[in-house]
Amino acid sequence: MKKVVLLSAFAAMILVAGCSKKESDTIKIGGVAPLSGGVAVYGVECKNGIDLAVEEINAAGGINGKKVEFVCEDDEGSPDKTVNAFKKLITKDGIKLVIGSLTSGCTQAITTLAQASKVVQIAPAATAPAITDAGNFIFRACFIDPFQGTVGGKFAAETLGAKRAAILYDAGNDYSVGLYENFITSFKDLGGEIVAAESYAGGDKDFNAQLTKIKNANPDVVYLPDYYGTVALIAKQLRAQGINTPIVGADGWDGLTGNAGKEVLNGFYSNHYADDSTEPAVQKFVTSFKEKYNKAPNSFAALGYDSVYLLKDAILRAGTTDSVKVREALEATDGDYVTGHLTFDEKRNPVKSAVMIELVEGADGAITTAYKTTVNP
């Protein structure tokens, strides 16, 4: 019996050694994203950008001669499922570098776990300020809600010349509330007046009561800080009530093209990059993305793409995939990426510019986007 146990133990050691050798030939990066569900457009596009970056890196020889393998789990936009997906990646797959999730609520559901496990987590698009509060292993590739709200207020006042603003926001959504609060501060600081601030609950479909109050307040701009699905519904009802003012929002609007009609014209939103930028890095990315997917990339694709290259550059500087060393190298980031020149502040939030995008009608009559202006930090 003892001999059998010893042989079994020896066989297990050989198996582990064989697995270790195989593992050393690749660098695994985990991903958590909504690949299905109500905000799947964010997750699918982000994964497309990540897949493109991994393909490019591997075609160029990998990282320090090792191929990159991306392992992605679908959280369906549910924080509970985000936790399950994350636990699977770090326990079953043994991954210590994770990109995700996309929305702020899902991302924040795993930040404490990532910090406790010393897993480097990069949030591509989660803009709520508290995301990085869990600790120094948590980074993000996008700017945060206070900056976006400030940008929206500044754009409304300075570029659109608005004096009277109305706001319609989701009172139960941290993303929407954060944008709402910072828009108010920025717009008021520039001499503007908030003439109406109406709220709704997530899942609401009828906004006519709130919009009637907004119409009676006679604003010259309406701020709609929410995700594209809700904004598309609001915009239809808003225009139907005869409110023809400009409407302004943030990066959650990315996805309106293809999901909304002419009601979103005269609409503007802050975003992380513009695909019609003349910057060489942007044009290279856009060209490659179009060749692979036969469509233009949105900001979620660009942020996913940048997240991979942020990890690649940090691994090269660290000379290892050890998460502690990669974390240290990532903090020292100072480079040019598709979404702009990027460094990290003391909370591991990126310091970079925002662009304002206009929703316009294309030659084929479909809604598309055009770069409007850049707002610096």
Phi, psi and chi 1 to 4 in degrees:
 res  aa     phi    psi   chi1   chi2   chi3   chi4
   1 MET       -  -42.2 -173.6   68.9  174.3      -
   2 LYS   -61.7  -39.0 -174.1 -179.6  -69.9 -175.9
   3 LYS   -64.1  -40.7 -176.0  176.8 -179.6 -178.9
   4 VAL   -64.0  -42.4  172.8      -      -      -
   5 VAL   -62.0  -44.5  171.5      -      -      -
   6 LEU   -62.4  -41.8  -72.7  171.3      -      -
   7 LEU   -65.3  -40.1  -74.2  171.7      -      -
   8 SER   -63.7  -41.9  -62.7      -      -      -
   9 ALA   -63.4  -41.0      -      -      -      -
  10 PHE   -64.7  -41.4 -178.2   68.1      -      -
  11 ALA   -62.8  -39.7      -      -      -      -
  12 ALA   -63.7  -38.6      -      -      -      -
  13 MET   -63.5  -41.0  -71.1  172.5   64.5      -
  14 ILE   -64.1  -42.2  -68.2  173.6      -      -
  15 LEU   -61.7  -45.4 -179.3   60.8      -      -
  16 VAL   -61.8  -43.4  170.9      -      -      -
  17 ALA   -62.0  -41.0      -      -      -      -
  18 GLY   -64.0  -43.0      -      -      -      -
  19 CYS   -63.4  -40.3  -69.8      -      -      -
  20 SER   -62.4  -40.3  -62.1      -      -      -
  21 LYS   -63.7  -42.8 -175.7  177.8 -174.3  -58.3
  22 LYS   -63.8  -43.2 -174.3  176.8  179.5 -178.4
  23 GLU   -59.6  -37.8  -72.0  -76.0  -38.4      -
  24 SER   -68.6  -15.8   69.4      -      -      -
  25 ASP   -83.5   -9.2  -67.2  -24.7      -      -
  26 THR  -132.4  159.0   62.4      -      -      -
  27 ILE  -114.5  113.8  -65.1  172.8      -      -
  28 LYS   -90.2  130.1  -78.9 -170.4  176.0 -177.4
  29 ILE  -118.8  128.1  -64.3  174.8      -      -
  30 GLY   -91.8  156.7      -      -      -      -
  31 GLY  -140.2  141.1      -      -      -      -
  32 VAL  -128.2  124.4 -176.8      -      -      -
  33 ALA  -157.2  154.3      -      -      -      -
  34 PRO   -79.0   96.1   28.5  -32.8      -      -
  35 LEU   -90.6   -7.2  -56.5  179.0      -      -
  36 SER  -144.6  169.7   60.5      -      -      -
  37 GLY    97.5 -170.6      -      -      -      -
  38 GLY   -67.7  -24.3      -      -      -      -
  39 VAL  -118.7   31.7  -69.3      -      -      -
  40 ALA   -61.1  -27.7      -      -      -      -
  41 VAL   -59.6  -32.8   67.2      -      -      -
  42 TYR   -67.7  -50.3  -59.6  154.8      -      -
  43 GLY   -67.0  -42.6      -      -      -      -
  44 VAL   -63.3  -44.8  171.1      -      -      -
  45 GLU   -66.6  -40.0  -74.5  -61.3  -74.2      -
  46 CYS   -62.3  -44.9 -177.1      -      -      -
  47 LYS   -62.8  -37.1 -176.6  177.4 -176.9  -63.5
  48 ASN   -59.9  -43.3  -74.9  -16.8      -      -
  49 GLY   -64.8  -41.5      -      -      -      -
  50 ILE   -63.4  -46.4  -69.4  170.5      -      -
  51 ASP   -60.2  -39.3  -73.3  -18.7      -      -
  52 LEU   -63.4  -45.1  175.8   60.8      -      -
  53 ALA   -61.9  -44.6      -      -      -      -
  54 VAL   -61.8  -42.7  169.5      -      -      -
  55 GLU   -60.3  -44.8 -177.2  179.8  -71.6      -
  56 GLU   -63.6  -45.9  -70.8  177.8   -7.5      -
  57 ILE   -62.9  -44.4  -69.8  167.7      -      -
  58 ASN   -66.7  -37.0  -74.1  -20.7      -      -
  59 ALA   -65.6  -26.9      -      -      -      -
  60 ALA   -91.9    9.4      -      -      -      -
  61 GLY   107.6    2.5      -      -      -      -
  62 GLY    81.2 -158.1      -      -      -      -
  63 ILE  -113.7  116.1  -56.9  174.6      -      -
  64 ASN    52.6   37.8  -69.3  -31.0      -      -
  65 GLY    81.2    1.3      -      -      -      -
  66 LYS  -106.2  136.9  -63.6  179.1 -178.9  179.6
  67 LYS   -72.3  147.6  -63.9  -67.5 -174.8 -179.4
  68 VAL   -96.0  134.1  176.9      -      -      -
  69 GLU  -119.0  124.6  179.3 -175.3   -7.7      -
  70 PHE  -102.9  122.8 -179.1   57.0      -      -
  71 VAL  -113.9  111.6 -177.5      -      -      -
  72 CYS  -115.5  137.2 -169.0      -      -      -
  73 GLU  -116.3  141.1  -62.4  -68.0  -33.8      -
  74 ASP   -87.7  123.7 -179.7   11.9      -      -
  75 ASP  -104.1   -1.0   67.3    6.5      -      -
  76 GLU    58.2   17.4  -59.2  175.9   32.9      -
  77 GLY    75.8   17.4      -      -      -      -
  78 SER  -110.2  122.7  162.5      -      -      -
  79 PRO   -55.4  -39.0  -28.7   37.1      -      -
  80 ASP   -62.0  -41.5  -71.4  -18.9      -      -
  81 LYS   -73.1  -27.7  -69.0 -179.7  179.2  178.7
  82 THR   -61.8  -44.5  -53.9      -      -      -
  83 VAL   -60.7  -46.2  171.7      -      -      -
  84 ASN   -62.5  -41.5  -67.8  -25.2      -      -
  85 ALA   -64.5  -42.8      -      -      -      -
  86 PHE   -63.9  -44.7  179.7   80.0      -      -
  87 LYS   -61.6  -37.3  -73.2 -179.9  177.4  177.5
  88 LYS   -63.8  -43.4 -174.0  -99.4 -178.6 -174.4
  89 LEU   -63.1  -41.8  -71.1  172.5      -      -
  90 ILE   -86.6  -22.9   65.8  171.3      -      -
  91 THR   -95.2  -58.1   55.7      -      -      -
  92 LYS   -71.2  -42.3 -177.0  178.4  178.5 -179.6
  93 ASP   -94.3  -12.3  -60.9  -56.4      -      -
  94 GLY    64.8   33.5      -      -      -      -
  95 ILE   -90.0  139.2  -71.3  172.0      -      -
  96 LYS  -119.3    2.9  -58.6  -69.0  -78.8 -173.4
  97 LEU  -130.0  117.5  -51.3  171.4      -      -
  98 VAL  -129.5  136.9  172.1      -      -      -
  99 ILE  -109.4  121.0  -62.2  171.5      -      -
 100 GLY   138.7  174.6      -      -      -      -
 101 SER   -86.4 -156.7 -175.1      -      -      -
 102 LEU   -98.9  -52.9  -87.8  -68.0      -      -
 103 THR   -81.8  158.7   60.8      -      -      -
 104 SER   -64.6  -42.2  -67.3      -      -      -
 105 GLY   -62.6  -44.0      -      -      -      -
 106 CYS   -67.6  -41.3  -73.5      -      -      -
 107 THR   -64.0  -44.0  -58.1      -      -      -
 108 GLN   -68.2  -20.0 -164.7  152.2    7.8      -
 109 ALA   -66.2  -18.0      -      -      -      -
 110 ILE  -120.7    0.8   57.4  174.6      -      -
 111 THR   -64.8  -40.7   54.3      -      -      -
 112 THR   -65.1  -39.2  -58.5      -      -      -
 113 LEU   -64.1  -42.7  -68.8  172.6      -      -
 114 ALA   -63.5  -44.6      -      -      -      -
 115 GLN   -62.4  -45.7 -177.8   67.1   27.2      -
 116 ALA   -64.8  -30.3      -      -      -      -
 117 SER   -93.8    2.5  -55.5      -      -      -
 118 LYS    54.1   44.7  -65.3 -174.8  177.5  178.7
 119 VAL  -100.2  124.9  170.6      -      -      -
 120 VAL   -71.4  121.0  172.4      -      -      -
 121 GLN  -117.3  124.3  178.6 -172.4    0.1      -
 122 ILE  -111.1  120.7  -62.9 -177.1      -      -
 123 ALA   -90.9  113.4      -      -      -      -
 124 PRO   -67.8  -39.0  -15.6   28.4      -      -
 125 ALA  -139.0    8.8      -      -      -      -
 126 ALA   -81.1  111.3      -      -      -      -
 127 THR  -100.8   -4.5   52.2      -      -      -
 128 ALA   -63.7  133.5      -      -      -      -
 129 PRO   -56.6  -34.4  -25.9   34.6      -      -
 130 ALA   -73.8   -7.0      -      -      -      -
 131 ILE   -52.1  -45.3  -68.1  -63.9      -      -
 132 THR   -87.9    2.0   58.7      -      -      -
 133 ASP   -67.5  -19.2  -72.7   -8.9      -      -
 134 ALA   -64.9  -25.1      -      -      -      -
 135 GLY   149.4 -176.7      -      -      -      -
 136 ASN   -81.3    5.3   60.2   -1.7      -      -
 137 PHE   -95.5   -0.9  -82.4   82.3      -      -
 138 ILE  -105.8  122.3  -43.0  -57.6      -      -
 139 PHE  -126.1  168.1  -64.2   77.7      -      -
 140 ARG  -142.7  154.8   74.4  176.1  104.9 -146.0
 141 ALA   -96.5  -14.5      -      -      -      -
 142 CYS  -103.1  159.9   57.2      -      -      -
 143 PHE   -76.0  169.6   41.5   65.1      -      -
 144 ILE  -100.7  165.7   60.7  176.6      -      -
 145 ASP   -56.4  -42.5  -71.2  -19.4      -      -
 146 PRO   -55.4  -39.7  -29.2   37.1      -      -
 147 PHE   -67.4  -42.9 -179.4   51.0      -      -
 148 GLN   -63.9  -43.1  -77.1 -153.7   92.4      -
 149 GLY   -62.6  -40.3      -      -      -      -
 150 THR   -63.7  -43.0  -61.0      -      -      -
 151 VAL   -60.5  -44.1  165.0      -      -      -
 152 GLY   -61.4  -43.5      -      -      -      -
 153 GLY   -65.6  -41.9      -      -      -      -
 154 LYS   -65.0  -43.2 -173.2  174.6 -178.1 -179.0
 155 PHE   -63.3  -45.1  174.5   80.3      -      -
 156 ALA   -60.7  -43.0      -      -      -      -
 157 ALA   -76.9  -46.1      -      -      -      -
 158 GLU   -89.2  -44.3  -64.2 -176.7  -12.5      -
 159 THR   -84.8  -44.1  -56.7      -      -      -
 160 LEU   -85.6  -15.9  -61.8 -179.6      -      -
 161 GLY    71.5   23.6      -      -      -      -
 162 ALA   -73.1  145.3      -      -      -      -
 163 LYS  -117.0  -25.2  -58.8  -64.9 -176.6 -176.0
 164 ARG  -128.3  114.0  -62.4  166.6   55.7   82.9
 165 ALA  -113.9  143.5      -      -      -      -
 166 ALA  -117.4  151.6      -      -      -      -
 167 ILE  -132.4  137.4  -53.1  167.8      -      -
 168 LEU  -127.4  117.6 -178.2   56.1      -      -
 169 TYR  -140.0  162.1   68.2  100.8      -      -
 170 ASP   -88.7  109.3 -178.2  -13.6      -      -
 171 ALA   -68.2  -15.9      -      -      -      -
 172 GLY  -103.1    7.9      -      -      -      -
 173 ASN  -115.2  116.5 -176.3  -49.8      -      -
 174 ASP   -57.5  -38.6  -70.6  -15.8      -      -
 175 TYR   -59.4  -50.8  170.7   78.6      -      -
 176 SER   -65.2  -43.1 -170.7      -      -      -
 177 VAL   -65.7  -42.0  171.3      -      -      -
 178 GLY   -61.4  -42.4      -      -      -      -
 179 LEU   -65.6  -44.8  -69.7  166.4      -      -
 180 TYR   -55.9  -49.2  150.0   73.7      -      -
 181 GLU   -64.2  -41.1  -68.9  173.9  -16.3      -
 182 ASN   -78.7  -27.9  -73.5  -80.6      -      -
 183 PHE   -62.2  -46.3  176.6   91.2      -      -
 184 ILE   -57.0  -49.4  -73.3  177.3      -      -
 185 THR   -59.4  -47.9  -60.5      -      -      -
 186 SER   -64.5  -47.0  174.6      -      -      -
 187 PHE   -64.7  -42.0 -167.8   70.6      -      -
 188 LYS   -66.5  -39.7  -76.6 -176.4  173.6 -179.5
 189 ASP   -61.1  -25.4  -75.4  -11.5      -      -
 190 LEU   -97.1   14.7  -68.0  167.4      -      -
 191 GLY    93.3    4.6      -      -      -      -
 192 GLY   -82.9  164.4      -      -      -      -
 193 GLU  -120.4  135.1  177.6 -173.5    0.5      -
 194 ILE   -90.7  109.8  -54.9  -61.0      -      -
 195 VAL   -94.2  -15.4  -64.6      -      -      -
 196 ALA  -160.2  139.4      -      -      -      -
 197 ALA  -138.7  100.0      -      -      -      -
 198 GLU  -110.4  148.8  -62.0  -65.9  -37.6      -
 199 SER  -125.4  167.4   66.3      -      -      -
 200 TYR  -147.9  174.2   52.9   87.3      -      -
 201 ALA  -105.1  148.2      -      -      -      -
 202 GLY   -55.7  135.3      -      -      -      -
 203 GLY    95.3  -12.5      -      -      -      -
 204 ASP   -61.4  146.2  -75.6   -3.3      -      -
 205 LYS  -117.9  -22.9  -55.7  -65.6 -176.8 -175.1
 206 ASP  -110.3  116.6 -174.0  -10.5      -      -
 207 PHE  -115.9   13.4  -52.4   93.5      -      -
 208 ASN   -65.3  -35.5  -79.5  -67.5      -      -
 209 ALA   -62.7  -45.7      -      -      -      -
 210 GLN   -66.1  -39.6  -63.3   96.7  -40.6      -
 211 LEU   -69.4  -29.9  -70.0  170.3      -      -
 212 THR   -63.6  -42.7  -64.0      -      -      -
 213 LYS   -64.5  -40.1  -66.4  178.1 -178.0  178.4
 214 ILE   -65.0  -42.5  -74.6  173.3      -      -
 215 LYS   -61.0  -42.5 -177.8  178.4 -179.6  179.6
 216 ASN   -66.4  -23.0  -68.8  -23.5      -      -
 217 ALA   -79.5  -11.3      -      -      -      -
 218 ASN    56.1   57.3 -166.7   31.4      -      -
 219 PRO   -77.9  162.6   32.4  -36.7      -      -
 220 ASP  -109.9    5.4   47.9   22.3      -      -
 221 VAL  -157.2  146.7   67.4      -      -      -
 222 VAL  -123.3  126.9  177.7      -      -      -
 223 TYR   -98.6  126.1 -169.4   57.3      -      -
 224 LEU  -123.1   86.9  -56.6  175.5      -      -
 225 PRO   -88.1   83.1   32.7  -32.8      -      -
 226 ASP  -154.5 -177.1 -151.5  -28.6      -      -
 227 TYR   -82.6  162.0  -57.7  124.0      -      -
 228 TYR   -58.9  -35.9   72.0   93.4      -      -
 229 GLY   -62.5  -45.3      -      -      -      -
 230 THR   -70.7  -41.4  -57.6      -      -      -
 231 VAL   -60.6  -38.8  171.5      -      -      -
 232 ALA   -61.3  -40.7      -      -      -      -
 233 LEU   -66.9  -45.4  -70.3  174.1      -      -
 234 ILE   -62.8  -43.8  -67.4  173.2      -      -
 235 ALA   -59.5  -40.6      -      -      -      -
 236 LYS   -61.6  -45.8  -77.4 -175.8 -180.0  179.7
 237 GLN   -71.2  -34.6  -64.9  172.8   36.6      -
 238 LEU   -63.6  -48.8 -179.7  144.4      -      -
 239 ARG   -67.6  -35.5  -61.3  -54.0 -170.0 -156.5
 240 ALA   -62.8  -28.1      -      -      -      -
 241 GLN   -82.8   -0.9  -73.0 -139.9   23.1      -
 242 GLY    85.1   17.6      -      -      -      -
 243 ILE   -88.0  104.2  -56.6  171.7      -      -
 244 ASN  -107.7   14.9  -62.4  -45.4      -      -
 245 THR   -68.4  164.7   64.3      -      -      -
 246 PRO   -59.9  146.8  -21.2   32.4      -      -
 247 ILE  -116.8  142.1   52.6  176.0      -      -
 248 VAL  -130.6  144.1  177.0      -      -      -
 249 GLY  -151.6 -157.8      -      -      -      -
 250 ALA  -130.4 -165.2      -      -      -      -
 251 ASP   -64.5  -16.7   63.6  -23.6      -      -
 252 GLY   -64.0  -14.9      -      -      -      -
 253 TRP   -74.4  -15.9  -77.1   30.0      -      -
 254 ASP   -61.7  115.2 -143.6   -2.0      -      -
 255 GLY   127.7   -9.4      -      -      -      -
 256 LEU   -65.8  -36.9  -84.2  174.1      -      -
 257 THR   -64.2  126.9   56.7      -      -      -
 258 GLY    91.1  -12.7      -      -      -      -
 259 ASN  -126.1    8.5  -70.2  -74.9      -      -
 260 ALA  -151.1  163.8      -      -      -      -
 261 GLY  -112.9 -151.5      -      -      -      -
 262 LYS   -65.3  -13.2  -67.4 -176.3  179.9 -179.2
 263 GLU   -63.2  -19.4   64.3  -85.9    4.8      -
 264 VAL   -94.7    0.8  -64.3      -      -      -
 265 LEU   -64.8  152.9  -65.8  176.5      -      -
 266 ASN    66.2   30.5 -157.1   18.6      -      -
 267 GLY  -114.6  144.6      -      -      -      -
 268 PHE  -139.9  143.3  -51.7   85.4      -      -
 269 TYR  -146.4  148.9   63.1   98.4      -      -
 270 SER   -75.7  143.6   54.6      -      -      -
 271 ASN  -150.7  176.1 -148.3  -13.2      -      -
 272 HIS   -91.0  -20.8  -54.6  -89.6      -      -
 273 TYR  -166.3  166.0  100.4  119.8      -      -
 274 ALA  -121.0  127.2      -      -      -      -
 275 ASP   -72.5   -9.4   64.3   11.3      -      -
 276 ASP  -100.0   14.9   55.2  -10.7      -      -
 277 SER   -64.0  150.2  166.4      -      -      -
 278 THR   -92.1    2.2   57.3      -      -      -
 279 GLU   -61.8  132.2  -72.1  -67.0  -35.1      -
 280 PRO   -54.8  -41.6  -26.9   34.9      -      -
 281 ALA   -63.3  -38.6      -      -      -      -
 282 VAL   -67.1  -47.0  173.9      -      -      -
 283 GLN   -64.2  -36.8  -71.6  -52.8  -60.1      -
 284 LYS   -63.3  -45.4  175.5 -177.6  176.1  -63.8
 285 PHE   -63.0  -48.2  164.2   66.7      -      -
 286 VAL   -61.4  -43.7  171.0      -      -      -
 287 THR   -61.8  -46.6  -61.3      -      -      -
 288 SER   -64.5  -40.7  -62.3      -      -      -
 289 PHE   -64.7  -44.7 -168.0   94.0      -      -
 290 LYS   -62.6  -38.5  -74.3 -178.9  176.0  178.2
 291 GLU   -64.5  -36.4  -72.3  175.9   -6.7      -
 292 LYS   -82.3  -40.0 -176.1  172.1  175.4   63.7
 293 TYR  -115.3   -4.8  -60.8  107.1      -      -
 294 ASN    61.4   35.1 -162.6   33.4      -      -
 295 LYS  -161.4  162.7   61.5  179.5  178.7  179.2
 296 ALA   -78.8  144.7      -      -      -      -
 297 PRO   -81.7  140.5   28.7  -33.0      -      -
 298 ASN   -90.4 -174.7   65.0   18.8      -      -
 299 SER   -67.1  -28.9   67.7      -      -      -
 300 PHE   -67.1  -36.6  -65.3   95.0      -      -
 301 ALA   -64.9  -43.2      -      -      -      -
 302 ALA   -64.8  -40.5      -      -      -      -
 303 LEU   -69.5  -37.2  -71.3  164.2      -      -
 304 GLY   -64.4  -43.7      -      -      -      -
 305 TYR   -59.4  -48.3 -178.0   88.9      -      -
 306 ASP   -63.2  -36.2  -84.0   -1.6      -      -
 307 SER   -60.0  -40.1  -64.5      -      -      -
 308 VAL   -65.6  -44.4  177.5      -      -      -
 309 TYR   -70.2  -29.3  -83.9   98.4      -      -
 310 LEU   -62.1  -43.4  -77.5  165.1      -      -
 311 LEU   -67.2  -42.6  -76.4  174.8      -      -
 312 LYS   -57.5  -50.1  170.1 -176.4  175.9  -78.1
 313 ASP   -63.1  -38.5  -67.0  -15.0      -      -
 314 ALA   -67.6  -41.0      -      -      -      -
 315 ILE   -62.9  -41.2  -68.2  168.5      -      -
 316 LEU   -63.3  -42.4  -72.7  174.4      -      -
 317 ARG   -68.9  -36.9  -71.5 -165.8  -59.9  -86.9
 318 ALA   -75.1  -27.6      -      -      -      -
 319 GLY    73.2   15.6      -      -      -      -
 320 THR  -162.1  163.7  177.0      -      -      -
 321 THR   -99.4    5.5   56.4      -      -      -
 322 ASP   -56.4  124.8  176.7   78.9      -      -
 323 SER   -62.8  -32.5   63.6      -      -      -
 324 VAL   -65.2  -44.5  174.8      -      -      -
 325 LYS   -69.8  -39.3  -61.9  -65.8 -175.9 -177.4
 326 VAL   -63.8  -41.3  172.2      -      -      -
 327 ARG   -58.0  -45.5 -175.8 -154.2   67.6   74.1
 328 GLU   -62.1  -42.7  -67.4  171.3   -5.7      -
 329 ALA   -68.4  -35.7      -      -      -      -
 330 LEU   -64.8  -37.3 -159.0   54.0      -      -
 331 GLU   -60.5  -28.0  -80.5 -168.9  -25.8      -
 332 ALA   -89.9   11.1      -      -      -      -
 333 THR   -55.7  134.0  -63.4      -      -      -
 334 ASP  -156.6   85.8 -173.3   -9.8      -      -
 335 GLY  -156.8  174.7      -      -      -      -
 336 ASP   -98.6  130.8  -66.5  -47.8      -      -
 337 TYR  -132.7  177.2  -63.1   88.3      -      -
 338 VAL   -60.3  -38.8  169.5      -      -      -
 339 THR   -89.7   14.7   57.4      -      -      -
 340 GLY   121.6  175.3      -      -      -      -
 341 HIS   -71.9  131.6 -174.8   86.3      -      -
 342 LEU  -130.9  130.6 -172.2  150.8      -      -
 343 THR  -129.6  167.7   59.6      -      -      -
 344 PHE  -110.3  141.2  -72.8  109.1      -      -
 345 ASP   -84.3 -171.8   65.5   15.3      -      -
 346 GLU   -67.6  -16.7   67.4  -78.6   -3.0      -
 347 LYS  -100.2   11.3  -65.7  -66.3  -68.3  -72.7
 348 ARG    63.3   30.3  -62.5  159.4  -51.7  -75.3
 349 ASN   -96.9  140.4  -64.9  -45.6      -      -
 350 PRO   -71.8  142.5   25.4  -32.5      -      -
 351 VAL  -103.2  108.2  179.0      -      -      -
 352 LYS  -162.3  172.3   60.1 -179.3 -179.0  179.4
 353 SER   -79.3  164.3  -58.8      -      -      -
 354 ALA  -118.5  152.4      -      -      -      -
 355 VAL  -113.0  153.1  -62.2      -      -      -
 356 MET  -104.4  129.6  -68.7  -58.9  -60.6      -
 357 ILE  -109.6  138.6  -57.3  -67.5      -      -
 358 GLU  -106.1  138.9 -178.7  175.4    4.6      -
 359 LEU   -86.7  122.8  -69.3  155.9      -      -
 360 VAL  -131.9  166.1  -61.9      -      -      -
 361 GLU   -94.1  124.7 -171.7  173.0    0.1      -
 362 GLY   -77.6  174.1      -      -      -      -
 363 ALA   -60.0  -27.9      -      -      -      -
 364 ASP   -89.7    4.0   60.2   -5.3      -      -
 365 GLY    88.5   -7.8      -      -      -      -
 366 ALA   -81.7  154.8      -      -      -      -
 367 ILE   -77.2  130.3  -58.7  -59.2      -      -
 368 THR  -137.9 -173.8 -173.7      -      -      -
 369 THR  -122.6  156.1   58.7      -      -      -
 370 ALA  -143.5  139.8      -      -      -      -
 371 TYR   -61.4  134.5  167.5   77.8      -      -
 372 LYS  -108.4  -56.1 -178.2   68.2  175.8  179.6
 373 THR  -164.5  168.3 -171.2      -      -      -
 374 THR  -112.7  139.5  -63.9      -      -      -
 375 VAL  -119.8  122.1 -178.2      -      -      -
 376 ASN   -88.2  157.2  -66.7  -49.6      -      -
 377 PRO   -64.5      -    1.8   -1.3      -      -
